[in-house]
Amino acid sequence: MTYFFFYWLLKITAKLYFKKIRVYDYENVSPNKPLIICANHGNSFMDAVLMAVIFKRNLHFLARADAFNTPFKRWFLGKINMMPVYRIRDGREVVKNNDAIFDRCQQILENNGAILIFPEGNCVVEKRLRTFKTGFVQMAFASKMQNLQVLPVTINYSNPLEFYSEVSFQFQNQIDVNLIKEETQNDYISFSKLLLSKTIVGISHQMLILPEIEDGFYEQALEINLNNLKVGFVTSQLHVIKELDHMRLTDSILFEDLKIKTANYFKHLNQLNINDEVVVEGSIINPFISILVIPFYFLIKAIHYLPATLVSFIINKKIKQLQFKGAVRMILGMFVYLIYTSIFLIVSVQFLGFFNSIIFMLIFFNPYVYNRLTITYKSIRKKEFLPKLLDLRKEIIGNFNL
């Protein structure tokens, strides 16, 4: 009962927090077979929370034990079926607890359940696939279930740390564990190598992977592309990475020139405290809209000032690890806004009546409205700088061959 309460609460929260959640090839998911789901891990427990709300089956999760380091986290993560995995760094005396977790996982699989594992083990905010741990391989090899499947899933974020960004989930073809056992004649070493290989290939297929030495430049290029989409999010971003990789290998002079222009463009954006979306908006804004935008912008900022400031203060004060900031922002924001909107509704009903209060809140607590007003307001404030920035942006896009 608790799981399904949080399932719907988090589902609504995720729909509001993200600009778009894209799901591809969900038909690859078996509706009733036991599953070990393996996904890349770039956004702490946000990955697990989002998987839970888009998955149409009850999910169980394995996560690093240090994610359970406060009473609230232990309570909350336990309620959404997360189980801790202990490492040597957590203390040798607690590593033995993994035996009980392993047994529990086998019971879940025997009941045709689904378990989500992040084989990379640790979470790093980067667009790369790190070395896999073999825990899921051991679990698959030990299982007696004849129909056990390993399901690779590729997760891509436009910006994992930011509110109102985009995320996609690509469900790859399932891997039949029993077929691999037969092919390797139940030899664990051979089984391990083959299952690892197939899982890595599955996850890395259509994953946004950036070269470490050019990470910053590629991220900037992807941000520009995101506001210039002509095809799907992942398809378009993969195209940009492919074009940049080709340019880096075949025309280093053009690559470096484009890199300098892009860095210069983003330097100007940072100096003006705007982003690429503001420049795009500035090219299409209607002057008559400016009269309406400014008062509505200040009204919506005033309405959200208290909860938004509280969430930001807690995150900046308490959350030191970068990879947890996005996930904590969403979960903390969910609880803060539940309380705040309830109080706001009670008070506003006294002045506006129930029906008008609901309409007012549907407009001014709508993240799309908040985002559009913010972007448009910044476009108005910085309009004298935008034409030159737009010209530079067009020149950069032309070199991307979009």
ABEGO torsion letter per residue (X at the ends): XAAAAAAAAAAAAAAAABABBBBBGAAABBAABBBBBBBBBAAEAAAAAAAAAABABBBBBBBBAAAAABAAAAAAAAAAGBBBBBBAAAEAAAAAAAAAAAAAAAAAAAAGBBBBBBAAGBBBBBBBBBBBBAAAAAAAAABABAABBBBBBBBBBABAABBGBBBBBBBBBBBBAAAAAAAAGGBAAAAAAAAAAAAAAAAABGBBBBBAAAAAAAAAAAAAAAAABABBAAAAAAAAAAAAAAAAAABAAAAAAAAAAAAAAAAAAAAAGBBAAAAAAAAABBAAAAAAAAAAAAAAAAAAAAAAAAAAAAAAAABABAAAAAAAAAAAAAAAAAAAAAAAAAAAAAAAEAAAAAAAAAAAABAAAAAAAAAAAAAAAAAAAAAAAAAAAAAAAAAAGX
